[in-house]
Amino acid sequence: MDFRPGFALLLGPTVGLGGHLTGGGYGNMLRKYGLSVDHIVDAKIVNVNGTILDRNSMGEDLFWAIRGGGGASFGVILSYKVKLVGVPEIVTVFQVEKTLGENATDILYQWQHITDKIDNDLFMRLLVQPITVKSDKGATKAKISQKTVRITFIGMFLGDSTRLMSVMNKDFPELG
């Protein structure tokens, strides 16, 4: 497999890189590579006295704190030096939604039992949300609203879809 240098980025569009790193670095490649903050090898920060400090001059306690403890609490972070990780040329992302009527409860139950054993190239998170579904009922075909629960599996696989399907069919066929 051909690998390219990459970085375990964040999960959502509302946080920038600085917030991601100072907030702990929970990202899509967590299973394989750990937290993004574990790959920070140096940083530059301006302290309250206006002094620019790097990892050596700030000390390990402050270096640890700015990698997950809310960096703005300790000074102004000017830069990070991050060690890149190997990412395959092809990465597969997916999203699967299931409602209670589609066995969402059983699938969630199964997920709890395989999530710690599944291939480390596969990262999955899930959202559990209340939703309203409209359906046709009766002879008049009137629209009826019904509340239910939807579980959304959001995943990223470090590899192609063929290998992903092989992993899923073996370890988590319930997701479909």
OpenMM code with the backbone's topology and positions (N, CA, C; nanometers):
from openmm import Vec3, app, unit

residues = "MET ASP PHE ARG PRO GLY PHE ALA LEU LEU LEU GLY PRO THR VAL GLY LEU GLY GLY HIS LEU THR GLY GLY GLY TYR GLY ASN MET LEU ARG LYS TYR GLY LEU SER VAL ASP HIS ILE VAL ASP ALA LYS ILE VAL ASN VAL ASN GLY THR ILE LEU ASP ARG ASN SER MET GLY GLU ASP LEU PHE TRP ALA ILE ARG GLY GLY GLY GLY ALA SER PHE GLY VAL ILE LEU SER TYR LYS VAL LYS LEU VAL GLY VAL PRO GLU ILE VAL THR VAL PHE GLN VAL GLU LYS THR LEU GLY GLU ASN ALA THR ASP ILE LEU TYR GLN TRP GLN HIS ILE THR ASP LYS ILE ASP ASN ASP LEU PHE MET ARG LEU LEU VAL GLN PRO ILE THR VAL LYS SER ASP LYS GLY ALA THR LYS ALA LYS ILE SER GLN LYS THR VAL ARG ILE THR PHE ILE GLY MET PHE LEU GLY ASP SER THR ARG LEU MET SER VAL MET ASN LYS ASP PHE PRO GLU LEU GLY".split()
positions = [
    Vec3(0.0846, -0.1175, 0.0000),
    Vec3(0.0000, 0.0000, 0.0000),
    Vec3(0.0890, 0.1236, 0.0000),
    Vec3(0.0537, 0.2220, -0.0805),
    Vec3(0.1300, 0.3456, -0.0926),
    Vec3(0.0805, 0.4458, 0.0122),
    Vec3(0.1728, 0.4999, 0.0937),
    Vec3(0.1355, 0.5945, 0.1986),
    Vec3(0.1878, 0.7333, 0.1670),
    Vec3(0.1126, 0.8327, 0.2097),
    Vec3(0.1496, 0.9731, 0.1974),
    Vec3(0.1549, 1.0324, 0.3380),
    Vec3(0.2358, 1.1384, 0.3577),
    Vec3(0.2350, 1.2027, 0.4894),
    Vec3(0.0996, 1.2674, 0.5140),
    Vec3(0.0483, 1.2518, 0.6331),
    Vec3(-0.0814, 1.3090, 0.6672),
    Vec3(-0.0868, 1.3477, 0.8133),
    Vec3(-0.2011, 1.3988, 0.8516),
    Vec3(-0.2204, 1.4471, 0.9874),
    Vec3(-0.3613, 1.4132, 1.0320),
    Vec3(-0.3748, 1.3654, 1.1538),
    Vec3(-0.5048, 1.3268, 1.2094),
    Vec3(-0.5853, 1.4508, 1.2456),
    Vec3(-0.6676, 1.4944, 1.1526),
    Vec3(-0.7430, 1.6182, 1.1734),
    Vec3(-0.8707, 1.5967, 1.2518),
    Vec3(-0.9349, 1.7074, 1.2776),
    Vec3(-1.0517, 1.7135, 1.3623),
    Vec3(-1.1765, 1.6524, 1.3001),
    Vec3(-1.2805, 1.6446, 1.3811),
    Vec3(-1.4039, 1.5799, 1.3398),
    Vec3(-1.5076, 1.6744, 1.2819),
    Vec3(-1.5035, 1.8003, 1.3110),
    Vec3(-1.6107, 1.8884, 1.2665),
    Vec3(-1.5608, 2.0171, 1.2062),
    Vec3(-1.6509, 2.0877, 1.1382),
    Vec3(-1.6125, 2.2104, 1.0679),
    Vec3(-1.6087, 2.3349, 1.1552),
    Vec3(-1.6414, 2.3245, 1.2836),
    Vec3(-1.6531, 2.4440, 1.3662),
    Vec3(-1.5285, 2.4754, 1.4479),
    Vec3(-1.4254, 2.3922, 1.4382),
    Vec3(-1.3031, 2.4134, 1.5161),
    Vec3(-1.1853, 2.4202, 1.4200),
    Vec3(-1.1027, 2.5215, 1.4361),
    Vec3(-0.9825, 2.5333, 1.3550),
    Vec3(-0.8707, 2.4475, 1.4103),
    Vec3(-0.7587, 2.4478, 1.3418),
    Vec3(-0.6456, 2.3642, 1.3818),
    Vec3(-0.5942, 2.4003, 1.5211),
    Vec3(-0.5846, 2.5291, 1.5504),
    Vec3(-0.5379, 2.5707, 1.6835),
    Vec3(-0.6295, 2.5213, 1.7942),
    Vec3(-0.7584, 2.5326, 1.7740),
    Vec3(-0.8545, 2.4833, 1.8727),
    Vec3(-0.8510, 2.3323, 1.8844),
    Vec3(-0.8305, 2.2668, 1.7711),
    Vec3(-0.8214, 2.1205, 1.7701),
    Vec3(-0.7028, 2.0750, 1.8549),
    Vec3(-0.5882, 2.1353, 1.8336),
    Vec3(-0.4676, 2.0936, 1.9064),
    Vec3(-0.4719, 2.1332, 2.0534),
    Vec3(-0.5219, 2.2513, 2.0830),
    Vec3(-0.5266, 2.2926, 2.2232),
    Vec3(-0.6405, 2.2255, 2.2981),
    Vec3(-0.7343, 2.1645, 2.2256),
    Vec3(-0.8467, 2.0959, 2.2880),
    Vec3(-0.8275, 1.9454, 2.3016),
    Vec3(-0.7124, 1.8932, 2.2676),
    Vec3(-0.6859, 1.7515, 2.2875),
    Vec3(-0.6568, 1.6746, 2.1605),
    Vec3(-0.7131, 1.7164, 2.0484),
    Vec3(-0.6788, 1.6519, 1.9222),
    Vec3(-0.7523, 1.5237, 1.8921),
    Vec3(-0.8813, 1.5175, 1.9256),
    Vec3(-0.9638, 1.4006, 1.8958),
    Vec3(-1.0003, 1.4046, 1.7481),
    Vec3(-0.9500, 1.3087, 1.6702),
    Vec3(-0.9718, 1.3122, 1.5259),
    Vec3(-1.0040, 1.1767, 1.4667),
    Vec3(-1.0234, 1.1744, 1.3354),
    Vec3(-1.0675, 1.0552, 1.2628),
    Vec3(-0.9647, 0.9422, 1.2565),
    Vec3(-0.8402, 0.9695, 1.2858),
    Vec3(-0.7397, 0.8632, 1.2832),
    Vec3(-0.6966, 0.8222, 1.4240),
    Vec3(-0.7818, 0.8508, 1.5201),
    Vec3(-0.7570, 0.8223, 1.6610),
    Vec3(-0.7248, 0.6758, 1.6867),
    Vec3(-0.8005, 0.5845, 1.6290),
    Vec3(-0.7783, 0.4414, 1.6553),
    Vec3(-0.6386, 0.3976, 1.6134),
    Vec3(-0.5930, 0.4467, 1.5003),
    Vec3(-0.4647, 0.4028, 1.4461),
    Vec3(-0.3461, 0.4791, 1.5064),
    Vec3(-0.3632, 0.6104, 1.5243),
    Vec3(-0.2487, 0.6941, 1.5610),
    Vec3(-0.2615, 0.7673, 1.6944),
    Vec3(-0.3729, 0.7533, 1.7629),
    Vec3(-0.3910, 0.8238, 1.8896),
    Vec3(-0.4357, 0.9673, 1.8670),
    Vec3(-0.4288, 1.0455, 1.9709),
    Vec3(-0.4691, 1.1863, 1.9640),
    Vec3(-0.3689, 1.2670, 1.8814),
    Vec3(-0.4203, 1.3675, 1.8129),
    Vec3(-0.3322, 1.4558, 1.7349),
    Vec3(-0.2261, 1.5210, 1.8226),
    Vec3(-0.2618, 1.5545, 1.9453),
    Vec3(-0.1665, 1.6221, 2.0333),
    Vec3(-0.0465, 1.5348, 2.0671),
    Vec3(-0.0616, 1.4032, 2.0529),
    Vec3(0.0511, 1.3141, 2.0788),
    Vec3(0.1585, 1.3251, 1.9709),
    Vec3(0.1279, 1.3946, 1.8621),
    Vec3(0.2216, 1.4081, 1.7508),
    Vec3(0.2833, 1.5478, 1.7428),
    Vec3(0.2523, 1.6318, 1.8408),
    Vec3(0.3164, 1.7641, 1.8478),
    Vec3(0.4550, 1.7445, 1.9068),
    Vec3(0.5565, 1.7878, 1.8340),
    Vec3(0.6938, 1.7702, 1.8825),
    Vec3(0.7553, 1.9001, 1.9346),
    Vec3(0.6958, 2.0148, 1.8990),
    Vec3(0.7453, 2.1433, 1.9480),
    Vec3(0.6362, 2.2471, 1.9291),
    Vec3(0.6494, 2.3581, 1.9987),
    Vec3(0.5560, 2.4698, 1.9853),
    Vec3(0.6272, 2.5977, 2.0255),
    Vec3(0.5754, 2.7086, 1.9750),
    Vec3(0.6246, 2.8398, 2.0167),
    Vec3(0.5067, 2.9148, 2.0767),
    Vec3(0.5321, 2.9734, 2.1934),
    Vec3(0.4275, 3.0445, 2.2663),
    Vec3(0.4854, 3.1756, 2.3198),
    Vec3(0.4035, 3.2806, 2.3222),
    Vec3(0.4408, 3.4071, 2.3857),
    Vec3(0.3782, 3.4060, 2.5246),
    Vec3(0.4628, 3.4166, 2.6269),
    Vec3(0.4087, 3.4139, 2.7630),
    Vec3(0.3626, 3.5530, 2.8059),
    Vec3(0.3161, 3.5665, 2.9296),
    Vec3(0.2615, 3.6916, 2.9805),
    Vec3(0.3657, 3.8044, 2.9819),
    Vec3(0.4941, 3.7698, 2.9849),
    Vec3(0.6009, 3.8701, 2.9862),
    Vec3(0.6447, 3.9101, 2.8458),
    Vec3(0.5828, 3.8516, 2.7428),
    Vec3(0.6192, 3.8839, 2.6055),
    Vec3(0.7372, 3.8040, 2.5529),
    Vec3(0.7791, 3.7034, 2.6266),
    Vec3(0.8911, 3.6201, 2.5860),
    Vec3(0.8417, 3.5059, 2.4981),
    Vec3(0.9107, 3.4830, 2.3858),
    Vec3(0.8771, 3.3701, 2.2988),
    Vec3(0.9514, 3.2475, 2.3501),
    Vec3(0.8747, 3.1436, 2.3776),
    Vec3(0.9300, 3.0204, 2.4332),
    Vec3(0.9064, 2.9044, 2.3369),
    Vec3(1.0038, 2.8139, 2.3289),
    Vec3(0.9831, 2.6893, 2.2559),
    Vec3(0.9713, 2.5768, 2.3598),
    Vec3(0.9659, 2.4533, 2.3141),
    Vec3(0.9466, 2.3413, 2.4063),
    Vec3(1.0532, 2.3381, 2.5146),
    Vec3(1.1778, 2.3561, 2.4772),
    Vec3(1.2858, 2.3495, 2.5758),
    Vec3(1.2763, 2.4609, 2.6786),
    Vec3(1.2507, 2.5828, 2.6323),
    Vec3(1.2499, 2.6950, 2.7263),
    Vec3(1.1203, 2.7056, 2.8071),
    Vec3(1.0097, 2.6498, 2.7560),
    Vec3(0.8844, 2.6563, 2.8332),
    Vec3(0.8761, 2.5459, 2.9382),
    Vec3(0.9475, 2.4366, 2.9179),
    Vec3(0.9410, 2.3249, 3.0118),
    Vec3(0.8298, 2.2277, 2.9759),
    Vec3(0.8440, 2.1064, 3.0244),
    Vec3(0.7498, 2.0003, 2.9877),
    Vec3(0.6107, 2.0196, 3.0450),
    Vec3(0.5964, 2.0840, 3.1606),
    Vec3(0.4632, 2.1042, 3.2178),
    Vec3(0.3790, 2.1967, 3.1297),
    Vec3(0.4365, 2.3091, 3.0870),
    Vec3(0.3627, 2.4005, 3.0003),
    Vec3(0.3421, 2.3393, 2.8621),
    Vec3(0.4420, 2.2696, 2.8115),
    Vec3(0.4270, 2.2021, 2.6821),
    Vec3(0.3119, 2.1015, 2.6882),
    Vec3(0.3011, 2.0272, 2.7962),
    Vec3(0.1909, 1.9333, 2.8139),
    Vec3(0.0581, 2.0093, 2.8198),
    Vec3(0.0532, 2.1198, 2.8926),
    Vec3(-0.0712, 2.1941, 2.9133),
    Vec3(-0.1266, 2.2541, 2.7842),
    Vec3(-0.0393, 2.3022, 2.6951),
    Vec3(-0.0897, 2.3647, 2.5723),
    Vec3(-0.1340, 2.2605, 2.4692),
    Vec3(-0.1156, 2.1336, 2.4994),
    Vec3(-0.1597, 2.0264, 2.4097),
    Vec3(-0.2827, 1.9577, 2.4686),
    Vec3(-0.3854, 2.0339, 2.4939),
    Vec3(-0.5091, 1.9744, 2.5410),
    Vec3(-0.5722, 2.0458, 2.6586),
    Vec3(-0.5010, 2.1383, 2.7158),
    Vec3(-0.5546, 2.2094, 2.8315),
    Vec3(-0.6091, 2.3467, 2.7983),
    Vec3(-0.6344, 2.3739, 2.6708),
    Vec3(-0.6818, 2.5060, 2.6315),
    Vec3(-0.5655, 2.6023, 2.6254),
    Vec3(-0.4924, 2.5999, 2.5179),
    Vec3(-0.3670, 2.6738, 2.5044),
    Vec3(-0.3763, 2.8223, 2.5314),
    Vec3(-0.4903, 2.8842, 2.5015),
    Vec3(-0.5032, 3.0289, 2.5207),
    Vec3(-0.4988, 3.0667, 2.6688),
    Vec3(-0.5148, 2.9709, 2.7555),
    Vec3(-0.5077, 2.9969, 2.8989),
    Vec3(-0.3652, 3.0237, 2.9452),
    Vec3(-0.2680, 2.9883, 2.8642),
    Vec3(-0.1283, 2.9912, 2.9074),
    Vec3(-0.0424, 3.0903, 2.8299),
    Vec3(-0.0963, 3.1531, 2.7292),
    Vec3(-0.0220, 3.2471, 2.6466),
    Vec3(-0.0772, 3.2441, 2.5052),
    Vec3(-0.0048, 3.3074, 2.4132),
    Vec3(-0.0448, 3.3083, 2.2726),
    Vec3(0.0432, 3.2085, 2.1974),
    Vec3(-0.0192, 3.1070, 2.1431),
    Vec3(0.0568, 3.0059, 2.0705),
    Vec3(0.0809, 3.0558, 1.9290),
    Vec3(0.2068, 3.0626, 1.8929),
    Vec3(0.2453, 3.1122, 1.7609),
    Vec3(0.2512, 3.0012, 1.6571),
    Vec3(0.2992, 2.8838, 1.6976),
    Vec3(0.3131, 2.7746, 1.6013),
    Vec3(0.3272, 2.6413, 1.6723),
    Vec3(0.2954, 2.5385, 1.5954),
    Vec3(0.3179, 2.4004, 1.6384),
    Vec3(0.4043, 2.3323, 1.5347),
    Vec3(0.4882, 2.2404, 1.5775),
    Vec3(0.5613, 2.1516, 1.4875),
    Vec3(0.5030, 2.0126, 1.5122),
    Vec3(0.4483, 1.9536, 1.4045),
    Vec3(0.3745, 1.8284, 1.4168),
    Vec3(0.4415, 1.7199, 1.3341),
    Vec3(0.4575, 1.6010, 1.3938),
    Vec3(0.5084, 1.4851, 1.3211),
    Vec3(0.3930, 1.4256, 1.2401),
    Vec3(0.4136, 1.4112, 1.1085),
    Vec3(0.3091, 1.3561, 1.0222),
    Vec3(0.3065, 1.2043, 1.0325),
    Vec3(0.1923, 1.1465, 0.9977),
    Vec3(0.1735, 1.0013, 1.0007),
    Vec3(0.1480, 0.9521, 0.8586),
    Vec3(0.1597, 0.8215, 0.8381),
    Vec3(0.1366, 0.7635, 0.7065),
    Vec3(-0.0110, 0.7407, 0.6792),
    Vec3(-0.0592, 0.7962, 0.5692),
    Vec3(-0.1987, 0.7816, 0.5284),
    Vec3(-0.2009, 0.7210, 0.3887),
    Vec3(-0.2821, 0.6159, 0.3673),
    Vec3(-0.2871, 0.5568, 0.2334),
    Vec3(-0.3386, 0.6555, 0.1298),
    Vec3(-0.3021, 0.6314, 0.0058),
    Vec3(-0.3457, 0.7188, -0.1028),
    Vec3(-0.4979, 0.7213, -0.1146),
    Vec3(-0.5631, 0.6085, -0.0841),
    Vec3(-0.7093, 0.6011, -0.0903),
    Vec3(-0.7637, 0.5866, 0.0507),
    Vec3(-0.8556, 0.6770, 0.0860),
    Vec3(-0.9245, 0.6748, 0.2145),
    Vec3(-1.0743, 0.6728, 0.1835),
    Vec3(-1.1492, 0.5903, 0.2540),
    Vec3(-1.2925, 0.5760, 0.2286),
    Vec3(-1.3708, 0.6322, 0.3469),
    Vec3(-1.4689, 0.7152, 0.3167),
    Vec3(-1.5573, 0.7696, 0.4205),
    Vec3(-1.6988, 0.7209, 0.3932),
    Vec3(-1.7774, 0.7096, 0.4998),
    Vec3(-1.9152, 0.6655, 0.4821),
    Vec3(-2.0029, 0.7177, 0.5944),
    Vec3(-2.1329, 0.7139, 0.5677),
    Vec3(-2.2332, 0.7492, 0.6666),
    Vec3(-2.3525, 0.6567, 0.6443),
    Vec3(-2.3966, 0.5891, 0.7498),
    Vec3(-2.5100, 0.4978, 0.7428),
    Vec3(-2.6092, 0.5389, 0.8511),
    Vec3(-2.7353, 0.5567, 0.8121),
    Vec3(-2.8400, 0.5943, 0.9064),
    Vec3(-2.9377, 0.4793, 0.9241),
    Vec3(-2.9760, 0.4541, 1.0481),
    Vec3(-3.0743, 0.3514, 1.0813),
    Vec3(-3.1706, 0.4079, 1.1855),
    Vec3(-3.3008, 0.3784, 1.1679),
    Vec3(-3.4012, 0.4193, 1.2649),
    Vec3(-3.4400, 0.2987, 1.3502),
    Vec3(-3.5229, 0.3230, 1.4505),
    Vec3(-3.5690, 0.2129, 1.5349),
    Vec3(-3.6389, 0.1060, 1.4512),
    Vec3(-3.7142, 0.1490, 1.3502),
    Vec3(-3.7827, 0.0552, 1.2620),
    Vec3(-3.6878, -0.0255, 1.1737),
    Vec3(-3.5637, 0.0181, 1.1646),
    Vec3(-3.4614, -0.0516, 1.0855),
    Vec3(-3.3594, -0.1209, 1.1767),
    Vec3(-3.4031, -0.1577, 1.2948),
    Vec3(-3.3216, -0.2309, 1.3928),
    Vec3(-3.2039, -0.1507, 1.4482),
    Vec3(-3.2197, -0.0221, 1.4625),
    Vec3(-3.1115, 0.0615, 1.5147),
    Vec3(-3.0654, 0.0171, 1.6533),
    Vec3(-3.1576, -0.0255, 1.7378),
    Vec3(-3.1212, -0.0675, 1.8735),
    Vec3(-3.0313, -0.1901, 1.8701),
    Vec3(-3.0674, -0.2898, 1.7886),
    Vec3(-2.9850, -0.4107, 1.7776),
    Vec3(-2.8470, -0.3805, 1.7196),
    Vec3(-2.8435, -0.2911, 1.6208),
    Vec3(-2.7162, -0.2560, 1.5578),
    Vec3(-2.6260, -0.1819, 1.6570),
    Vec3(-2.6838, -0.0911, 1.7332),
    Vec3(-2.6080, -0.0205, 1.8361),
    Vec3(-2.5546, -0.1192, 1.9403),
    Vec3(-2.6357, -0.2140, 1.9795),
    Vec3(-2.5930, -0.3162, 2.0752),
    Vec3(-2.4749, -0.3961, 2.0201),
    Vec3(-2.4828, -0.4368, 1.8950),
    Vec3(-2.3722, -0.5113, 1.8321),
    Vec3(-2.2459, -0.4260, 1.8231),
    Vec3(-2.2623, -0.2989, 1.7875),
    Vec3(-2.1489, -0.2073, 1.7748),
    Vec3(-2.0704, -0.1993, 1.9056),
    Vec3(-2.1412, -0.1963, 2.0181),
    Vec3(-2.0741, -0.1897, 2.1480),
    Vec3(-1.9823, -0.3097, 2.1721),
    Vec3(-2.0161, -0.4227, 2.1118),
    Vec3(-1.9393, -0.5448, 2.1347),
    Vec3(-1.8234, -0.5647, 2.0365),
    Vec3(-1.8220, -0.4885, 1.9275),
    Vec3(-1.7130, -0.5066, 1.8297),
    Vec3(-1.6215, -0.3860, 1.8199),
    Vec3(-1.6632, -0.2724, 1.8719),
    Vec3(-1.5896, -0.1479, 1.8467),
    Vec3(-1.4455, -0.1514, 1.8976),
    Vec3(-1.4187, -0.2264, 2.0026),
    Vec3(-1.2809, -0.2341, 2.0535),
    Vec3(-1.1990, -0.3426, 1.9833),
    Vec3(-1.2629, -0.4212, 1.8989),
    Vec3(-1.1932, -0.5319, 1.8326),
    Vec3(-1.1767, -0.5118, 1.6824),
    Vec3(-1.2485, -0.4193, 1.6250),
    Vec3(-1.2484, -0.4012, 1.4799),
    Vec3(-1.1143, -0.3438, 1.4330),
    Vec3(-1.0846, -0.3588, 1.3073),
    Vec3(-0.9599, -0.3140, 1.2445),
    Vec3(-0.9263, -0.1694, 1.2828),
    Vec3(-0.8011, -0.1431, 1.3229),
    Vec3(-0.7595, -0.0086, 1.3630),
    Vec3(-0.7587, 0.0914, 1.2489),
    Vec3(-0.7698, 0.0463, 1.1246),
    Vec3(-0.7801, 0.1385, 1.0116),
    Vec3(-0.9205, 0.1981, 0.9999),
    Vec3(-1.0144, 0.1473, 1.0791),
    Vec3(-1.1540, 0.1926, 1.0722),
    Vec3(-1.1891, 0.2744, 1.1956),
    Vec3(-1.2291, 0.3976, 1.1721),
    Vec3(-1.2779, 0.4848, 1.2787),
    Vec3(-1.4271, 0.5055, 1.2549),
    Vec3(-1.5077, 0.4771, 1.3563),
    Vec3(-1.6521, 0.5023, 1.3478),
    Vec3(-1.6970, 0.5763, 1.4725),
    Vec3(-1.7803, 0.6738, 1.4506),
    Vec3(-1.8479, 0.7389, 1.5624),
    Vec3(-1.9959, 0.7354, 1.5302),
    Vec3(-2.0782, 0.7576, 1.6293),
    Vec3(-2.2205, 0.7569, 1.5991),
    Vec3(-2.2923, 0.8670, 1.6722),
    Vec3(-2.4007, 0.9088, 1.6098),
    Vec3(-2.4884, 1.0098, 1.6658),
    Vec3(-2.6227, 0.9437, 1.6908),
    Vec3(-2.6804, 0.9705, 1.8046),
    Vec3(-2.8145, 0.9223, 1.8360),
    Vec3(-2.9027, 1.0459, 1.8440),
    Vec3(-3.0066, 1.0503, 1.7581),
    Vec3(-3.0888, 1.1705, 1.7477),
    Vec3(-3.2370, 1.1367, 1.7446),
    Vec3(-3.3200, 1.2165, 1.8133),
    Vec3(-3.4646, 1.2032, 1.7947),
    Vec3(-3.5028, 1.2701, 1.6625),
    Vec3(-3.5897, 1.2075, 1.5854),
    Vec3(-3.6341, 1.2657, 1.4588),
    Vec3(-3.7845, 1.2448, 1.4440),
    Vec3(-3.8439, 1.3169, 1.3495),
    Vec3(-3.9839, 1.3001, 1.3140),
    Vec3(-3.9901, 1.2486, 1.1719),
    Vec3(-4.0647, 1.1394, 1.1528),
    Vec3(-4.0785, 1.0768, 1.0215),
    Vec3(-4.2230, 1.0941, 0.9768),
    Vec3(-4.2409, 1.1348, 0.8517),
    Vec3(-4.3756, 1.1485, 0.7966),
    Vec3(-4.4044, 1.0280, 0.7087),
    Vec3(-4.5241, 0.9736, 0.7226),
    Vec3(-4.5615, 0.8592, 0.6406),
    Vec3(-4.7083, 0.8689, 0.6020),
    Vec3(-4.7459, 0.8000, 0.4938),
    Vec3(-4.8848, 0.7941, 0.4475),
    Vec3(-4.9585, 0.6884, 0.5277),
    Vec3(-5.0758, 0.7239, 0.5773),
    Vec3(-5.1553, 0.6294, 0.6553),
    Vec3(-5.3001, 0.6299, 0.6061),
    Vec3(-5.3598, 0.5147, 0.6064),
    Vec3(-5.5020, 0.5022, 0.5787),
    Vec3(-5.5381, 0.5206, 0.4329),
    Vec3(-5.6680, 0.5107, 0.4055),
    Vec3(-5.7192, 0.5196, 0.2689),
    Vec3(-5.7011, 0.6593, 0.2101),
    Vec3(-5.6972, 0.7612, 0.2963),
    Vec3(-5.6839, 0.8989, 0.2467),
    Vec3(-5.5393, 0.9366, 0.2192),
    Vec3(-5.4477, 0.8512, 0.2579),
    Vec3(-5.3040, 0.8765, 0.2411),
    Vec3(-5.2611, 1.0072, 0.3080),
    Vec3(-5.3239, 1.0371, 0.4196),
    Vec3(-5.2884, 1.1579, 0.4945),
    Vec3(-5.1490, 1.1397, 0.5541),
    Vec3(-5.0752, 1.2481, 0.5579),
    Vec3(-4.9402, 1.2449, 0.6153),
    Vec3(-4.9515, 1.2430, 0.7674),
    Vec3(-4.8885, 1.1450, 0.8260),
    Vec3(-4.8865, 1.1304, 0.9707),
    Vec3(-4.7429, 1.1468, 1.0173),
    Vec3(-4.7225, 1.2262, 1.1206),
    Vec3(-4.5887, 1.2440, 1.1783),
    Vec3(-4.5721, 1.1505, 1.2959),
    Vec3(-4.4566, 1.0866, 1.3006),
    Vec3(-4.4277, 0.9932, 1.4082),
    Vec3(-4.2848, 1.0176, 1.4559),
    Vec3(-4.2670, 1.0219, 1.5862),
    Vec3(-4.1332, 1.0403, 1.6432),
    Vec3(-4.0631, 0.9058, 1.6526),
    Vec3(-3.9324, 0.9083, 1.6255),
    Vec3(-3.8505, 0.7886, 1.6379),
    Vec3(-3.7079, 0.8311, 1.6714),
    Vec3(-3.6185, 0.7378, 1.6738),
    Vec3(-3.4776, 0.7652, 1.7000),
    Vec3(-3.3983, 0.7190, 1.5791),
    Vec3(-3.3017, 0.8013, 1.5402),
    Vec3(-3.2116, 0.7652, 1.4303),
    Vec3(-3.0697, 0.7575, 1.4852),
    Vec3(-3.0008, 0.6518, 1.4461),
    Vec3(-2.8590, 0.6379, 1.4784),
    Vec3(-2.7824, 0.6537, 1.3485),
    Vec3(-2.6859, 0.7451, 1.3471),
    Vec3(-2.6038, 0.7702, 1.2293),
    Vec3(-2.4611, 0.7261, 1.2590),
    Vec3(-2.4129, 0.6304, 1.1808),
    Vec3(-2.2744, 0.5852, 1.1898),
    Vec3(-2.1940, 0.6649, 1.0881),
    Vec3(-2.0904, 0.7321, 1.1346),
    Vec3(-2.0039, 0.8122, 1.0482),
    Vec3(-1.8649, 0.7508, 1.0586),
    Vec3(-1.8093, 0.7131, 0.9444),
    Vec3(-1.6830, 0.6418, 0.9502),
    Vec3(-1.5807, 0.6877, 0.8482),
    Vec3(-1.4558, 0.6584, 0.8801),
    Vec3(-1.3455, 0.6798, 0.7883),
    Vec3(-1.2562, 0.5567, 0.7957),
    Vec3(-1.2216, 0.5050, 0.6789),
    Vec3(-1.1392, 0.3854, 0.6698),
    Vec3(-1.0118, 0.4185, 0.5949),
    Vec3(-0.8983, 0.3822, 0.6503),
    Vec3(-0.7687, 0.4064, 0.5871),
    Vec3(-0.7426, 0.2950, 0.4858),
    Vec3(-0.8088, 0.3057, 0.3724),
    Vec3(-0.7983, 0.2059, 0.2669),
    Vec3(-0.9146, 0.2196, 0.1706),
    Vec3(-0.9204, 0.1302, 0.0735),
    Vec3(-1.0256, 0.1390, -0.0287),
    Vec3(-1.1538, 0.0713, 0.0170),
    Vec3(-1.2603, 0.0924, -0.0586),
    Vec3(-1.3919, 0.0415, -0.0210),
    Vec3(-1.3989, -0.1105, -0.0259),
    Vec3(-1.3205, -0.1745, -0.1110),
    Vec3(-1.3203, -0.3212, -0.1169),
    Vec3(-1.2697, -0.3794, 0.0143),
    Vec3(-1.1591, -0.3258, 0.0626),
    Vec3(-1.1056, -0.3732, 0.1912),
    Vec3(-1.1991, -0.3375, 0.3069),
    Vec3(-1.2596, -0.2184, 0.3003),
    Vec3(-1.3567, -0.1788, 0.4032),
    Vec3(-1.4724, -0.2781, 0.4086),
    Vec3(-1.5276, -0.3133, 0.2945),
    Vec3(-1.6402, -0.4071, 0.2922),
    Vec3(-1.5995, -0.5432, 0.3467),
    Vec3(-1.4772, -0.5846, 0.3211),
    Vec3(-1.4274, -0.7104, 0.3757),
    Vec3(-1.4239, -0.7050, 0.5285),
    Vec3(-1.3745, -0.5954, 0.5823),
    Vec3(-1.3692, -0.5768, 0.7279),
    Vec3(-1.5103, -0.5737, 0.7855),
    Vec3(-1.5991, -0.4971, 0.7236),
    Vec3(-1.7360, -0.4828, 0.7739),
    Vec3(-1.8117, -0.6152, 0.7658),
    Vec3(-1.8000, -0.6882, 0.6555),
    Vec3(-1.8703, -0.8154, 0.6407),
    Vec3(-1.8232, -0.9179, 0.7445),
    Vec3(-1.6960, -0.9097, 0.7795),
    Vec3(-1.6399, -1.0039, 0.8774),
    Vec3(-1.6764, -0.9634, 1.0210),
    Vec3(-1.6594, -0.8348, 1.0542),
    Vec3(-1.6707, -0.7903, 1.1924),
    Vec3(-1.8024, -0.7226, 1.2300),
    Vec3(-1.8726, -0.6653, 1.1332),
    Vec3(-1.9932, -0.5874, 1.1653),
    Vec3(-2.0956, -0.5932, 1.0521),
    Vec3(-2.1386, -0.7134, 1.0125),
    Vec3(-2.2326, -0.7248, 0.9012),
    Vec3(-2.3694, -0.6630, 0.9311),
    Vec3(-2.4017, -0.6442, 1.0586),
    Vec3(-2.5314, -0.5884, 1.0962),
    Vec3(-2.5523, -0.4478, 1.0406),
    Vec3(-2.4430, -0.3748, 1.0169),
    Vec3(-2.4580, -0.2373, 0.9678),
    Vec3(-2.5063, -0.2346, 0.8235),
    Vec3(-2.4769, -0.3417, 0.7494),
    Vec3(-2.5300, -0.3521, 0.6134),
    Vec3(-2.4520, -0.2901, 0.5090),
] * unit.nanometer
topology = app.Topology()
chain = topology.addChain("A")
for resn in residues:
    res = topology.addResidue(resn, chain)
    for name in ("N", "CA", "C"):
        topology.addAtom(name, app.Element.getBySymbol(name[0]), res)
